[in-house]
Amino acid sequence: MTTAQKKRREMHIAIRDAAIREFARNGLAGTSTQVIAQSAGISKAQLHYYISSKEELYQQVLGHIVRQWREIFFLSPTRDDPATAIATYIERKLRHALEYPDISRLFANEIARGAPEMAGHWEELKASVDEASEVIRGWIEAGMLAPVDPLLFQINMWAVTQHYAEYEAQARVLMDVPDGAPLDADRIIAEATELFLLRCGLQGRGPRP
């Protein structure tokens, strides 16, 4: 990679991260390219050198989120060990939510308003979910997992793992964690993992705090 290519890549990442922050806080309608540029530390003119509109940037961000979540649910190394696969997924998803809460918030806000910008992303998301459902069905058929609804099992895992980003303020109050201090990731991961392993008959095989 040349110096120019590296600089361009770094700029794209800075713009994307700034867009995620601002879209998560203010939504698509409430965010201007001026604000995104300021958040990225560049001028509005510089921003428009890399993007044509905030709508285009919003679409890029949604695609980035869907791809990231698909990569988190990468089962190949642990396909024959459902306990490890589920525990690893929950840990990766929770740590990602705690480290990058704006990603979960942006996506939740988009879905809450009826997902008008998701038309071009549902196919990829659904393909990822269908692939994971097939793996879960295989575990059940092989007697490696107690019967669960593969789709609802995934949806429920999302609800728990994204809760600490989408409802961070509530979690902080209830857990007595002040602003600026990290939530207890190990405690959260251990409880969530045991919850889902118990549901599918694999209790006692999760991590301990």
C-alpha positions in Angstrom: 0.0 0.0 0.0 1.4 3.4 -1.0 1.5 6.4 1.3 -1.3 8.0 -0.6 -3.5 4.9 -0.4 -2.8 4.6 3.3 -3.7 8.2 3.9 -6.9 7.8 1.9 -7.8 4.7 3.9 -7.2 6.5 7.2 -9.4 9.4 6.0 -12.2 7.1 5.1 -12.0 5.4 8.5 -12.0 8.8 10.3 -15.1 9.9 8.3 -16.9 6.7 8.9 -16.2 6.8 12.6 -17.3 10.4 12.8 -20.5 9.6 10.9 -21.3 6.7 13.2 -21.0 9.0 16.2 -23.1 11.8 14.8 -25.8 9.6 13.2 -26.1 7.6 16.5 -26.7 10.9 18.4 -28.9 12.8 16.0 -30.1 10.4 13.3 -29.9 10.9 9.6 -32.3 13.9 9.4 -30.7 15.6 12.4 -27.1 15.3 11.2 -25.4 17.7 8.7 -22.3 17.1 6.7 -20.8 20.1 8.4 -21.1 18.4 11.8 -19.7 15.2 10.4 -16.7 17.1 9.0 -16.1 18.9 12.3 -16.3 15.6 14.2 -13.7 14.1 11.7 -11.4 17.1 12.1 -11.7 18.2 8.5 -13.4 20.9 6.5 -16.8 20.4 4.8 -15.0 20.7 1.4 -12.6 18.0 2.3 -15.5 15.7 3.4 -17.3 16.2 0.1 -14.1 15.2 -1.7 -14.7 11.7 -0.3 -18.5 11.5 -0.2 -21.3 12.9 -2.4 -23.9 13.2 0.3 -24.7 12.3 3.9 -27.3 9.8 2.6 -24.6 8.0 0.7 -22.4 8.0 3.8 -25.3 6.7 5.9 -25.7 3.8 3.5 -22.0 3.0 3.7 -22.2 3.0 7.5 -25.2 0.6 7.5 -23.3 -1.7 5.2 -20.3 -1.6 7.4 -22.3 -2.5 10.5 -24.0 -5.5 8.8 -20.6 -6.8 7.6 -19.0 -6.3 11.1 -21.8 -8.3 12.8 -21.5 -11.0 10.2 -17.8 -11.3 10.9 -18.4 -11.5 14.6 -20.6 -14.6 14.1 -17.7 -16.5 12.4 -18.4 -20.2 13.3 -15.9 -22.2 11.2 -13.2 -22.8 13.9 -15.8 -23.9 16.5 -18.5 -25.4 14.2 -18.2 -28.8 16.0 -18.3 -27.3 19.5 -21.6 -25.4 20.1 -20.7 -24.4 23.6 -17.5 -22.7 22.5 -19.2 -21.2 19.5 -22.1 -19.7 21.4 -19.8 -18.5 24.3 -17.3 -17.0 21.8 -20.1 -15.2 19.9 -21.6 -13.7 23.1 -18.3 -12.5 24.3 -17.3 -11.0 21.0 -20.7 -9.4 20.5 -20.8 -7.9 24.1 -17.2 -6.6 24.0 -17.9 -5.0 20.6 -21.1 -3.4 22.0 -19.3 -2.1 25.1 -16.4 -0.8 23.0 -18.4 0.7 20.1 -21.8 1.5 21.6 -22.7 4.1 18.9 -22.8 1.3 16.3 -25.6 -0.5 18.2 -27.4 2.8 18.9 -27.3 3.9 15.3 -28.7 0.6 14.1 -31.4 0.5 16.8 -32.5 4.0 15.9 -32.8 3.0 12.3 -34.9 0.0 13.0 -37.0 1.9 15.6 -38.0 4.4 12.9 -39.2 1.6 10.6 -35.8 0.9 8.8 -36.5 3.1 5.8 -32.8 3.0 4.8 -32.3 -0.7 5.2 -33.7 -2.0 1.9 -30.3 -2.5 0.4 -29.0 -4.4 3.4 -31.7 -6.8 4.4 -30.5 -9.5 2.0 -27.0 -9.6 3.4 -28.3 -9.6 7.0 -30.8 -12.3 6.3 -28.2 -14.5 4.5 -26.0 -14.3 7.6 -28.9 -15.2 9.9 -30.0 -18.1 7.7 -26.5 -19.4 7.6 -26.3 -19.4 11.4 -29.7 -20.9 11.7 -28.6 -23.9 9.5 -25.6 -24.4 11.8 -27.8 -24.4 14.9 -30.3 -26.8 13.3 -27.3 -29.1 12.5 -26.3 -29.1 16.2 -29.9 -29.9 17.2 -30.2 -32.8 14.7 -26.9 -34.2 15.9 -28.0 -34.1 19.5 -25.4 -31.6 20.4 -27.9 -28.9 21.4 -31.4 -29.0 23.1 -34.1 -28.0 20.7 -34.4 -24.2 20.3 -35.9 -21.9 17.6 -32.8 -21.1 15.7 -34.0 -17.7 14.6 -35.5 -16.5 17.9 -32.4 -17.8 19.7 -30.3 -15.5 17.6 -32.7 -12.5 18.1 -32.7 -13.0 21.8 -28.9 -13.1 21.9 -28.8 -9.8 20.0 -31.3 -8.3 22.5 -29.1 -9.2 25.5 -25.7 -8.3 23.9 -26.8 -5.0 22.5 -28.7 -3.9 25.6 -25.6 -2.6 27.4 -25.0 -0.2 24.5 -28.5 0.9 23.7 -29.5 1.2 27.4 -26.1 2.2 28.7 -27.5 5.0 30.9 -29.9 2.6 32.6 -27.3 -0.1 33.1 -24.9 2.4 34.7 -27.6 3.6 37.2 -28.7 0.1 38.1 -25.1 -1.2 38.4 -23.8 1.9 40.2 -21.2 2.6 37.6 -20.4 6.3 37.1 -19.9 7.9 33.7 -16.5 7.4 32.4 -15.9 4.1 34.3 -16.2 0.9 32.3 -19.0 -1.5 32.8 -17.9 -4.9 34.2 -17.6 -6.7 30.9 -16.5 -10.0 32.5 -19.5 -10.1 34.8 -21.9 -9.3 32.0 -20.4 -11.8 29.6 -20.4 -14.6 32.2 -24.1 -14.1 33.1 -25.3 -13.8 29.5 -23.3 -16.8 28.4 -24.6 -19.0 31.2 -28.2 -17.8 30.4 -28.0 -19.0 26.7 -26.0 -22.1 27.4 -28.6 -23.1 30.0 -31.4 -22.6 27.4 -29.8 -25.1 25.0 -28.8 -27.7 27.5 -25.1 -26.7 27.8 -25.2 -25.2 31.3 -22.0 -25.1 33.3 -19.8 -24.8 30.3 -19.6 -21.0 30.1 -16.9 -18.7 31.5 -16.7 -17.7 35.1 -16.2 -14.1 36.4 
